[in-house]
Structures are given as structure tokens and as C-alpha cells.
């Protein structure tokens, strides 16, 4: 055999062996590779895609670090933004309604029993006397007592309107009934066993003010107890917060507060004007 041809043949065999050894080492360096020629492991099939797809990979699918976190938050916001905005809108609407239209009040005392009981939640219409409306006899109202029932540190009260500006309210006739402009009142809303009033009084309500009393007359500090205060126990119309319309809670006491028919026949005050 020619020596030069034999040397060339050996060089080719050596190169082939080196290439096989290199490929074997490359397989061994890939996780999951068998490292043995002639066998195919997961790494041989998947190549460089395998490490990124392994469970527990710390890198997010949409990119590493802050970029991936921002993308996840953006996706979350796109998914929930309508719900969040709707909830915020509802909360703002409820706040506006409570502030300017209808507000819930909790009854703190027994002065309006049995119409209103301690702990009842009533819904108060704040627009009832706006835009030209005024309180009427028989209305149950919530008002700020500062300057009339209290000299300072105003407190909200709930009472029933008995007389409006110009009315003459008197206690009592021979049968113990209140008189408004000379007309006797039959008051079915009074607490059982209560007299219309244990105190005698005779007052003409100033214009722009109200004479108010609780339905539980034996347990109500109302206009009668404030005759010596500024305004003679009457409440300025401007201090009225609104008219109590509904008992909203508890469910078993849920009802609408209607103006009693007892006041329908009361005549206009002397002079013919309310105020």
C-alpha cells in the first residue's frame, strides 16, 4: 500500500473520531441528554427549547424582570378595569345620593314610639322641602336642634310636626285633646296609654318655624320642654334636614311613614296664611 494514501486514510479516521467525540460531549452538556451515541434523549429532541419550558422556570413567559411584571399588571387591569370602574361609580353615586337626596338615620331614643322604635333605620328625603316645598302638619321630620332645642353643639332630632307658622296650638280641650287652630286632634299614632300632653300650653307658632312633638308624649323632650329657649320651643324651617319617608330596618318593621288623616280637617290659621 502506498504510504501517503495510508496516512491520508488515518487522518480521515482521526477526524471522524474527533467529530464523534465532540458530538458526544455536546449531548452530555445538555440536561436530559444521554451522553451516549446512538441513543436519543429529551434534550436531543427538544434542543435549547427544553430549559425554558421546564417546570419551576423563574422567568415569566412574557419576558424577564420588570417588563414581564408590567405586562402581567396590564393584562390584569384590562381584565378587571370595567368591574373596578363600575364599583367606583356606584360608590360615588351612593355617596352623592346620601349627601343630597336620601340619607339613613338611626333612631336613638323612644320618643317616637310606637311609630319609630329605638334602633330603627329611617330613610330621610332631603329634597322633600327643597324647590318650594315646606313641612306640613303630621310630617315626621329630622332636624338640627342647634339654636332651638340646644344652644350649641347641634344634635339631630326626629319628631312629628304638629303646628306650622301661624298656627295656634293649645293643650288641651275638655277631653284632653290638642287643638290646632281650634280643631281637636284625634291622634291614633300616640304611644298606648299616653295622654296628648301632661303640660298645658297655648302658643302661636312664629312664621318660618314649627311646633314639634314626639309620639311617645310621656317620654319625649320636644317643643313643650323648650318653651323658655330661643324661639319658644319652635324649630326654624331652615334647620329641617328632611322628611322621614320609610322605616328601612329592621325588615319586620319595614313600612312607609304616611301623613295621618287627623290633620286633614285642620283649618288655616287666623289670617289665612301658613309660614
Order of alpha helices (4+ residues) and beta strands (2+ residues): alpha-alpha-alpha-alpha-beta-beta-beta-beta-beta-beta-beta-beta-beta-beta-beta-beta
